[in-house]
Amino acid sequence: MEYGIFFKKHLGLIEREIRKLMKKCEGRPLSIHRAMQYAVFTGGKRFRPVLTLAVCEACGGRLKDAIPAACAIELIHTYSLVHDDLPALDNDNERRGKPSCHKKFGEAAAILAGDGLLTLAFQVLGGVKPFDRAARLVLEVSTAAGAGGMIGGQVEDIETAENKIDLAAHDFICAGKTGALIRAGAVAGAISAGASSKKIAMAGRYGALIGLAFQVVDDLLDGDGYCRFMPRDKAVKKAERLIREAKKTAVKLGRECRGLGYLADFLGARIPKNNRE
């Protein structure tokens, strides 16, 4: 099933809530708020926040309970893209067919817009009730986004760019740079549902599997990353194996796990057909 069709309701909830959050960002200074809004609404599949909602649903929770965590995850993801595009990092002038934030507003504004999105994310998480759930979400998401997760993976990627590394080192980079926030999105969905510790751990496993699969599929589409460490047909098999394992894990979360199966299938459908046997 096509991603957008099944997740129309989820995407609508996320979009409306993010627009509400951005509506609050309209005071002085106008320049930074415009840059933040521009970054958030440049398009994108909203894969991470949809994952948060789908896990919450699978664990028997209400979608509305996971909306704050879903939006926070998307704000953090967006901030990371704004900073990634900067000349000091990936130096990309376009993002999803539009000028990158720093090309549109300048480097200083882009840096501060990214900072603004990151801090807004934790402002949103801090407002979750009950307070012990908010604390748990903040701990989980901040750990995933920090030097032990996403930022750490980015640093390793930068520092090893000119060196020859092995597959294990590349796995480590991807688990941090891409996988950590995706895994956190899954765990946040389970926490938002008030799930048991066992289910939260299972959600983390699903998120880790689907996060790595996400990166392998992206590398297949770009002809980079894992394609430098193994033949393309082996990279396809790696992605397919991760997706199969993720779907098996999803079933253990609860009866309402259909959405997690569709997320896995969505990744499988993105694998270039000419690389399949």
C-alpha atoms as a printed R data frame, in Angstrom:
    type eleno elety resid chain resno      x       y       z
1   ATOM     1    CA   MET     A     1  0.000   0.000   0.000
2   ATOM     2    CA   GLU     A     2  1.247   3.492  -0.848
3   ATOM     3    CA   TYR     A     3  2.746   5.229   2.186
4   ATOM     4    CA   GLY     A     4  0.700   8.427   1.978
5   ATOM     5    CA   ILE     A     5 -2.633   6.629   1.584
6   ATOM     6    CA   PHE     A     6 -2.379   4.481   4.691
7   ATOM     7    CA   PHE     A     7 -0.815   7.188   6.847
8   ATOM     8    CA   LYS     A     8 -3.033  10.059   5.652
9   ATOM     9    CA   LYS     A     9 -4.550  10.442   9.120
10  ATOM    10    CA   HIS     A    10 -1.156  10.287  10.853
11  ATOM    11    CA   LEU     A    11  0.397  12.777   8.444
12  ATOM    12    CA   GLY     A    12 -2.547  15.135   8.876
13  ATOM    13    CA   LEU     A    13 -2.252  15.081  12.672
14  ATOM    14    CA   ILE     A    14  1.482  15.753  12.512
15  ATOM    15    CA   GLU     A    15  1.147  18.543   9.956
16  ATOM    16    CA   ARG     A    16 -1.608  20.333  11.875
17  ATOM    17    CA   GLU     A    17  0.282  20.183  15.163
18  ATOM    18    CA   ILE     A    18  3.562  21.372  13.642
19  ATOM    19    CA   ARG     A    19  1.710  24.260  12.006
20  ATOM    20    CA   LYS     A    20  0.273  25.184  15.407
21  ATOM    21    CA   LEU     A    21  3.761  25.139  16.902
22  ATOM    22    CA   MET     A    22  5.171  27.221  14.076
23  ATOM    23    CA   LYS     A    23  2.246  29.653  14.338
24  ATOM    24    CA   LYS     A    24  3.516  30.493  17.817
25  ATOM    25    CA   CYS     A    25  6.886  31.327  16.261
26  ATOM    26    CA   GLU     A    26  5.787  34.549  14.607
27  ATOM    27    CA   GLY     A    27  6.966  37.228  17.012
28  ATOM    28    CA   ARG     A    28 10.209  39.138  17.051
29  ATOM    29    CA   PRO     A    29 12.749  38.549  15.710
30  ATOM    30    CA   LEU     A    30 10.816  37.682  12.557
31  ATOM    31    CA   SER     A    31 13.905  36.578  10.620
32  ATOM    32    CA   ILE     A    32 14.683  33.569  12.810
33  ATOM    33    CA   HIS     A    33 11.072  32.432  12.901
34  ATOM    34    CA   ARG     A    34 10.790  32.651   9.134
35  ATOM    35    CA   ALA     A    35 13.932  30.556   8.758
36  ATOM    36    CA   MET     A    36 12.591  27.945  11.197
37  ATOM    37    CA   GLN     A    37  9.252  27.766   9.385
38  ATOM    38    CA   TYR     A    38 10.969  27.516   6.015
39  ATOM    39    CA   ALA     A    39 13.079  24.590   7.173
40  ATOM    40    CA   VAL     A    40 10.157  22.661   8.642
41  ATOM    41    CA   PHE     A    41  7.932  23.017   5.583
42  ATOM    42    CA   THR     A    42 10.306  22.185   2.725
43  ATOM    43    CA   GLY     A    43  8.571  18.826   2.196
44  ATOM    44    CA   GLY     A    44  9.582  15.364   3.314
45  ATOM    45    CA   LYS     A    45  7.925  12.059   4.138
46  ATOM    46    CA   ARG     A    46  7.674  12.689   7.918
47  ATOM    47    CA   PHE     A    47  8.860   9.088   8.323
48  ATOM    48    CA   ARG     A    48 10.137   9.533  11.878
49  ATOM    49    CA   PRO     A    49  7.027  11.122  13.425
50  ATOM    50    CA   VAL     A    50  4.769   8.675  11.592
51  ATOM    51    CA   LEU     A    51  6.863   5.892  13.120
52  ATOM    52    CA   THR     A    52  6.281   7.374  16.589
53  ATOM    53    CA   LEU     A    53  2.510   7.407  16.053
54  ATOM    54    CA   ALA     A    54  2.489   3.909  14.542
55  ATOM    55    CA   VAL     A    55  4.380   2.430  17.515
56  ATOM    56    CA   CYS     A    56  2.052   4.174  19.963
57  ATOM    57    CA   GLU     A    57 -0.894   2.688  18.078
58  ATOM    58    CA   ALA     A    58  0.686  -0.774  18.021
59  ATOM    59    CA   CYS     A    59  1.146  -0.622  21.802
60  ATOM    60    CA   GLY     A    60 -2.529   0.183  22.321
61  ATOM    61    CA   GLY     A    61 -2.052   3.917  22.927
62  ATOM    62    CA   ARG     A    62 -4.009   6.887  21.612
63  ATOM    63    CA   LEU     A    63 -2.506   8.828  18.703
64  ATOM    64    CA   LYS     A    64 -3.050  12.153  20.460
65  ATOM    65    CA   ASP     A    65 -0.808  11.029  23.326
66  ATOM    66    CA   ALA     A    66  2.115  10.545  20.943
67  ATOM    67    CA   ILE     A    67  1.689  13.773  18.946
68  ATOM    68    CA   PRO     A    68  4.085  15.862  21.119
69  ATOM    69    CA   ALA     A    69  6.857  13.259  20.873
70  ATOM    70    CA   ALA     A    70  6.248  12.823  17.137
71  ATOM    71    CA   CYS     A    71  6.529  16.565  16.511
72  ATOM    72    CA   ALA     A    72  9.623  16.866  18.694
73  ATOM    73    CA   ILE     A    73 11.338  14.093  16.752
74  ATOM    74    CA   GLU     A    74 10.539  15.835  13.465
75  ATOM    75    CA   LEU     A    75 11.815  19.189  14.743
76  ATOM    76    CA   ILE     A    76 15.102  17.584  15.788
77  ATOM    77    CA   HIS     A    77 15.418  15.792  12.459
78  ATOM    78    CA   THR     A    78 14.809  19.091  10.634
79  ATOM    79    CA   TYR     A    79 17.400  20.922  12.730
80  ATOM    80    CA   SER     A    80 19.953  18.231  11.892
81  ATOM    81    CA   LEU     A    81 19.287  18.691   8.155
82  ATOM    82    CA   VAL     A    82 19.644  22.485   8.400
83  ATOM    83    CA   HIS     A    83 23.034  22.072  10.071
84  ATOM    84    CA   ASP     A    84 24.103  19.211   7.763
85  ATOM    85    CA   ASP     A    85 23.604  21.450   4.716
86  ATOM    86    CA   LEU     A    86 25.946  24.157   6.035
87  ATOM    87    CA   PRO     A    87 29.251  24.761   4.224
88  ATOM    88    CA   ALA     A    88 31.225  23.489   7.236
89  ATOM    89    CA   LEU     A    89 29.529  20.084   6.944
90  ATOM    90    CA   ASP     A    90 27.964  18.727   3.734
91  ATOM    91    CA   ASN     A    91 27.849  22.086   1.921
92  ATOM    92    CA   ASP     A    92 24.562  21.396   0.117
93  ATOM    93    CA   ASN     A    93 22.886  24.306  -1.606
94  ATOM    94    CA   GLU     A    94 19.567  22.516  -2.087
95  ATOM    95    CA   ARG     A    95 17.253  20.483   0.108
96  ATOM    96    CA   ARG     A    96 14.321  18.651  -1.523
97  ATOM    97    CA   GLY     A    97 14.541  20.774  -4.643
98  ATOM    98    CA   LYS     A    98 14.567  24.102  -2.784
99  ATOM    99    CA   PRO     A    99 17.422  26.341  -1.618
100 ATOM   100    CA   SER     A   100 18.916  25.137   1.660
101 ATOM   101    CA   CYS     A   101 18.108  27.225   4.707
102 ATOM   102    CA   HIS     A   102 21.539  28.872   4.704
103 ATOM   103    CA   LYS     A   103 21.246  29.765   1.014
104 ATOM   104    CA   LYS     A   104 17.857  31.338   1.620
105 ATOM   105    CA   PHE     A   105 18.558  33.165   4.883
106 ATOM   106    CA   GLY     A   106 22.332  33.150   5.365
107 ATOM   107    CA   GLU     A   107 24.625  30.933   7.415
108 ATOM   108    CA   ALA     A   108 24.168  32.690  10.760
109 ATOM   109    CA   ALA     A   109 20.372  32.555  10.510
110 ATOM   110    CA   ALA     A   110 20.500  28.875   9.514
111 ATOM   111    CA   ILE     A   111 22.679  27.963  12.486
112 ATOM   112    CA   LEU     A   112 20.350  29.774  14.865
113 ATOM   113    CA   ALA     A   113 17.231  28.385  13.156
114 ATOM   114    CA   GLY     A   114 18.590  24.882  13.753
115 ATOM   115    CA   ASP     A   115 19.281  25.773  17.385
116 ATOM   116    CA   GLY     A   116 15.759  27.179  17.669
117 ATOM   117    CA   LEU     A   117 14.170  23.998  16.308
118 ATOM   118    CA   LEU     A   118 16.203  21.811  18.652
119 ATOM   119    CA   THR     A   119 15.258  23.791  21.746
120 ATOM   120    CA   LEU     A   120 11.612  24.001  20.631
121 ATOM   121    CA   ALA     A   121 11.579  20.200  20.444
122 ATOM   122    CA   PHE     A   122 12.528  19.907  24.115
123 ATOM   123    CA   GLN     A   123 10.070  22.640  25.042
124 ATOM   124    CA   VAL     A   124  7.362  20.470  23.467
125 ATOM   125    CA   LEU     A   125  8.537  17.326  25.276
126 ATOM   126    CA   GLY     A   126  8.724  19.216  28.565
127 ATOM   127    CA   GLY     A   127  5.002  19.928  28.339
128 ATOM   128    CA   VAL     A   128  3.985  16.252  28.190
129 ATOM   129    CA   LYS     A   129  1.807  14.975  31.017
130 ATOM   130    CA   PRO     A   130  2.313  13.207  33.359
131 ATOM   131    CA   PHE     A   131  5.651  14.721  34.261
132 ATOM   132    CA   ASP     A   132  7.433  11.401  34.729
133 ATOM   133    CA   ARG     A   133  6.561  10.518  31.131
134 ATOM   134    CA   ALA     A   134  7.933  13.858  29.959
135 ATOM   135    CA   ALA     A   135 11.182  13.201  31.836
136 ATOM   136    CA   ARG     A   136 11.526   9.764  30.288
137 ATOM   137    CA   LEU     A   137 10.913  11.147  26.794
138 ATOM   138    CA   VAL     A   138 13.419  13.957  27.274
139 ATOM   139    CA   LEU     A   139 16.067  11.494  28.490
140 ATOM   140    CA   GLU     A   140 15.479   9.077  25.597
141 ATOM   141    CA   VAL     A   141 15.375  11.691  22.840
142 ATOM   142    CA   SER     A   142 18.247  13.830  24.134
143 ATOM   143    CA   THR     A   143 20.467  10.756  24.437
144 ATOM   144    CA   ALA     A   144 19.655   9.733  20.862
145 ATOM   145    CA   ALA     A   145 20.236  13.226  19.480
146 ATOM   146    CA   GLY     A   146 23.450  13.909  21.392
147 ATOM   147    CA   ALA     A   147 27.113  12.998  21.226
148 ATOM   148    CA   GLY     A   148 26.319   9.380  22.079
149 ATOM   149    CA   GLY     A   149 23.892   9.113  19.166
150 ATOM   150    CA   MET     A   150 23.190  11.279  16.121
151 ATOM   151    CA   ILE     A   151 25.866  13.912  16.707
152 ATOM   152    CA   GLY     A   152 28.421  11.244  17.600
153 ATOM   153    CA   GLY     A   153 27.688   9.429  14.346
154 ATOM   154    CA   GLN     A   154 28.087  12.671  12.400
155 ATOM   155    CA   VAL     A   155 31.435  13.360  14.056
156 ATOM   156    CA   GLU     A   156 32.705   9.832  13.305
157 ATOM   157    CA   ASP     A   157 31.579  10.287   9.702
158 ATOM   158    CA   ILE     A   158 33.496  13.554   9.370
159 ATOM   159    CA   GLU     A   159 36.637  12.259  11.054
160 ATOM   160    CA   THR     A   160 36.825   9.090   8.968
161 ATOM   161    CA   ALA     A   161 35.905  10.711   5.634
162 ATOM   162    CA   GLU     A   162 39.483  10.653   4.386
163 ATOM   163    CA   ASN     A   163 40.371   7.278   5.921
164 ATOM   164    CA   LYS     A   164 39.641   3.746   4.821
165 ATOM   165    CA   ILE     A   165 37.220   2.167   7.283
166 ATOM   166    CA   ASP     A   166 35.705  -1.290   7.533
167 ATOM   167    CA   LEU     A   167 32.058  -2.346   7.461
168 ATOM   168    CA   ALA     A   168 31.802  -2.502  11.266
169 ATOM   169    CA   ALA     A   169 32.916   1.126  11.531
170 ATOM   170    CA   HIS     A   170 30.398   2.133   8.874
171 ATOM   171    CA   ASP     A   171 27.647   0.271  10.751
172 ATOM   172    CA   PHE     A   172 28.581   2.225  13.877
173 ATOM   173    CA   ILE     A   173 28.400   5.555  12.037
174 ATOM   174    CA   CYS     A   174 25.005   4.741  10.515
175 ATOM   175    CA   ALA     A   175 23.590   3.481  13.814
176 ATOM   176    CA   GLY     A   176 24.386   6.896  15.291
177 ATOM   177    CA   LYS     A   177 23.967   9.338  12.443
178 ATOM   178    CA   THR     A   178 20.706   7.926  11.083
179 ATOM   179    CA   GLY     A   179 19.556   5.087  13.285
180 ATOM   180    CA   ALA     A   180 19.641   6.682  16.743
181 ATOM   181    CA   LEU     A   181 16.875   9.198  16.133
182 ATOM   182    CA   ILE     A   182 14.725   6.672  14.267
183 ATOM   183    CA   ARG     A   183 15.097   4.229  17.149
184 ATOM   184    CA   ALA     A   184 14.260   7.021  19.605
185 ATOM   185    CA   GLY     A   185 11.145   7.797  17.596
186 ATOM   186    CA   ALA     A   186  9.969   4.220  18.003
187 ATOM   187    CA   VAL     A   187 10.766   4.141  21.725
188 ATOM   188    CA   ALA     A   188  9.042   7.496  22.211
189 ATOM   189    CA   GLY     A   189  5.895   6.046  20.680
190 ATOM   190    CA   ALA     A   190  5.897   3.185  23.181
191 ATOM   191    CA   ILE     A   191  6.589   5.508  26.117
192 ATOM   192    CA   SER     A   192  3.758   7.792  24.977
193 ATOM   193    CA   ALA     A   193  1.422   4.802  24.975
194 ATOM   194    CA   GLY     A   194  2.346   3.970  28.576
195 ATOM   195    CA   ALA     A   195  3.695   0.623  27.382
196 ATOM   196    CA   SER     A   196  5.484  -1.914  29.564
197 ATOM   197    CA   SER     A   197  9.271  -2.005  29.777
198 ATOM   198    CA   LYS     A   198  9.234  -5.161  27.656
199 ATOM   199    CA   LYS     A   199  7.277  -3.467  24.889
200 ATOM   200    CA   ILE     A   200  9.451  -0.358  25.065
201 ATOM   201    CA   ALA     A   201 12.513  -2.571  24.547
202 ATOM   202    CA   MET     A   202 10.770  -4.327  21.641
203 ATOM   203    CA   ALA     A   203  9.934  -0.955  20.090
204 ATOM   204    CA   GLY     A   204 13.610  -0.052  20.389
205 ATOM   205    CA   ARG     A   205 14.581  -3.210  18.535
206 ATOM   206    CA   TYR     A   206 12.084  -2.483  15.768
207 ATOM   207    CA   GLY     A   207 13.403   1.083  15.529
208 ATOM   208    CA   ALA     A   208 17.027  -0.044  15.365
209 ATOM   209    CA   LEU     A   209 16.261  -2.538  12.581
210 ATOM   210    CA   ILE     A   210 14.150  -0.147  10.546
211 ATOM   211    CA   GLY     A   211 16.672   2.659  11.094
212 ATOM   212    CA   LEU     A   212 19.535   0.644   9.648
213 ATOM   213    CA   ALA     A   213 17.331  -0.566   6.805
214 ATOM   214    CA   PHE     A   214 16.455   3.083   6.087
215 ATOM   215    CA   GLN     A   215 20.143   3.922   5.681
216 ATOM   216    CA   VAL     A   216 20.948   0.898   3.520
217 ATOM   217    CA   VAL     A   217 18.057   1.714   1.174
218 ATOM   218    CA   ASP     A   218 19.180   5.352   0.944
219 ATOM   219    CA   ASP     A   219 22.688   4.169   0.094
220 ATOM   220    CA   LEU     A   220 21.324   1.925  -2.639
221 ATOM   221    CA   LEU     A   221 19.435   4.867  -4.105
222 ATOM   222    CA   ASP     A   222 22.509   7.129  -3.894
223 ATOM   223    CA   GLY     A   223 25.063   4.480  -4.916
224 ATOM   224    CA   ASP     A   224 27.097   5.368  -1.827
225 ATOM   225    CA   GLY     A   225 27.614   4.230   1.757
226 ATOM   226    CA   TYR     A   226 27.013   0.491   1.999
227 ATOM   227    CA   CYS     A   227 27.548   0.196  -1.755
228 ATOM   228    CA   ARG     A   228 31.215   1.013  -1.079
229 ATOM   229    CA   PHE     A   229 31.555  -1.907   1.313
230 ATOM   230    CA   MET     A   230 29.702  -4.679  -0.515
231 ATOM   231    CA   PRO     A   231 28.285  -5.559  -3.933
232 ATOM   232    CA   ARG     A   232 24.890  -3.971  -4.574
233 ATOM   233    CA   ASP     A   233 23.101  -7.309  -4.541
234 ATOM   234    CA   LYS     A   234 24.458  -7.990  -1.034
235 ATOM   235    CA   ALA     A   235 23.336  -4.547   0.109
236 ATOM   236    CA   VAL     A   236 19.854  -5.364  -1.212
237 ATOM   237    CA   LYS     A   237 19.852  -8.627   0.741
238 ATOM   238    CA   LYS     A   238 20.991  -6.770   3.872
239 ATOM   239    CA   ALA     A   239 18.120  -4.289   3.544
240 ATOM   240    CA   GLU     A   240 15.597  -7.042   2.875
241 ATOM   241    CA   ARG     A   241 16.803  -9.050   5.875
242 ATOM   242    CA   LEU     A   242 16.544  -6.043   8.180
243 ATOM   243    CA   ILE     A   243 13.030  -5.315   6.911
244 ATOM   244    CA   ARG     A   244 11.924  -8.922   7.458
245 ATOM   245    CA   GLU     A   245 13.296  -8.908  11.002
246 ATOM   246    CA   ALA     A   246 11.593  -5.584  11.712
247 ATOM   247    CA   LYS     A   247  8.225  -6.957  10.588
248 ATOM   248    CA   LYS     A   248  8.639 -10.004  12.814
249 ATOM   249    CA   THR     A   249  9.462  -7.742  15.745
250 ATOM   250    CA   ALA     A   250  6.454  -5.496  15.057
251 ATOM   251    CA   VAL     A   251  4.036  -8.394  15.535
252 ATOM   252    CA   LYS     A   252  5.243  -8.752  19.138
253 ATOM   253    CA   LEU     A   253  4.188  -5.194  20.009
254 ATOM   254    CA   GLY     A   254  0.452  -5.767  19.733
255 ATOM   255    CA   ARG     A   255 -2.484  -6.459  17.471
256 ATOM   256    CA   GLU     A   256 -2.526  -2.933  16.022
257 ATOM   257    CA   CYS     A   257  0.892  -3.343  14.379
258 ATOM   258    CA   ARG     A   258 -0.303  -3.090  10.776
259 ATOM   259    CA   GLY     A   259  1.131   0.408  10.413
260 ATOM   260    CA   LEU     A   260  4.611  -0.807  11.374
261 ATOM   261    CA   GLY     A   261  4.350  -3.464   8.697
262 ATOM   262    CA   TYR     A   262  3.453  -0.793   6.145
263 ATOM   263    CA   LEU     A   263  6.412   1.348   7.201
264 ATOM   264    CA   ALA     A   264  8.700  -1.633   6.622
265 ATOM   265    CA   ASP     A   265  7.041  -2.349   3.261
266 ATOM   266    CA   PHE     A   266  7.467   1.305   2.301
267 ATOM   267    CA   LEU     A   267 11.226   0.948   2.731
268 ATOM   268    CA   GLY     A   268 11.216  -2.331   0.814
269 ATOM   269    CA   ALA     A   269  9.403  -0.687  -2.083
270 ATOM   270    CA   ARG     A   270 12.135   1.990  -2.283
271 ATOM   271    CA   ILE     A   271 14.852  -0.583  -3.033
272 ATOM   272    CA   PRO     A   272 15.831  -0.044  -6.696
273 ATOM   273    CA   LYS     A   273 14.186  -2.807  -8.728
274 ATOM   274    CA   ASN     A   274 17.227  -3.295 -10.948
275 ATOM   275    CA   ASN     A   275 19.165  -4.438  -7.876
276 ATOM   276    CA   ARG     A   276 16.748  -7.202  -6.991
277 ATOM   277    CA   GLU     A   277 17.265 -10.757  -8.126
